[in-house]
Amino acid sequence: MNADEFWGIIESVHGESRGDMERKCELLKKKLMQLKEQDLRDFIRHFSEADAKAYSWPLWGAAYVMHGGCSDDSFSDFRAMLISRGRKEYEAALTDPDSLAGMDFKDEDICFEGYQYVMDDVAEEKLGEVLEREATLPDQPHGKKWDEDAVYELYPRLSARYFLGDDTGKPKKSWWKFWA
């Protein structure tokens, strides 16, 4: 399986699911269960490479702004969600993380946990083993590290979409939209 075939599966699942993350997981599992052993191994390798490429401070900053904070586990979930949206959005976000402000996300899906585990479940079921993905990540994210106090200024479009300013001038998470 080459990279185009990998992204073809990702994009097919994204389209069929209409972006619903739970449905995406179900559809991805079905597609992966149909793959031959080597193609499954290749799919996991391509996913791991895309995940490692997205392991950057700029993307982590974008996830931090969008999610109102972002732990290392949440950032792993964010990267998997981003990959799940397909090559075009993934590459756009790598080039300009603030461009994520123009993409349609359900707030609860920003750091959706589970998509990256589908391939583990399939590998264990089909191959009797879980293939290591985390080993492909570098020790530290690449790019320039940001400061929590200034991260909102680095992503003006994301900050405008996901945050409201308060009377101190500091942005705060606009949680009101969850309860309205």
Buried (B, 14 or more C-beta within 10 A) or exposed (E): BEEEBBBBBBBBBBEBBEBBBEBBBEBBBEBBEEBEEEBBBBBBBBBBBBBBBBBBBBBBBBBBBBBBEBEEEBBBBBBBBBBBBBBEBBEBBBEBBBBBBEEEBEBEBBBBBBBBBBBBBBBEEBEEEBBEBEEBBEEEBEBEEBEEEEBBEBBEBBBBBBBEEEEEEEBEBEEEEEEE
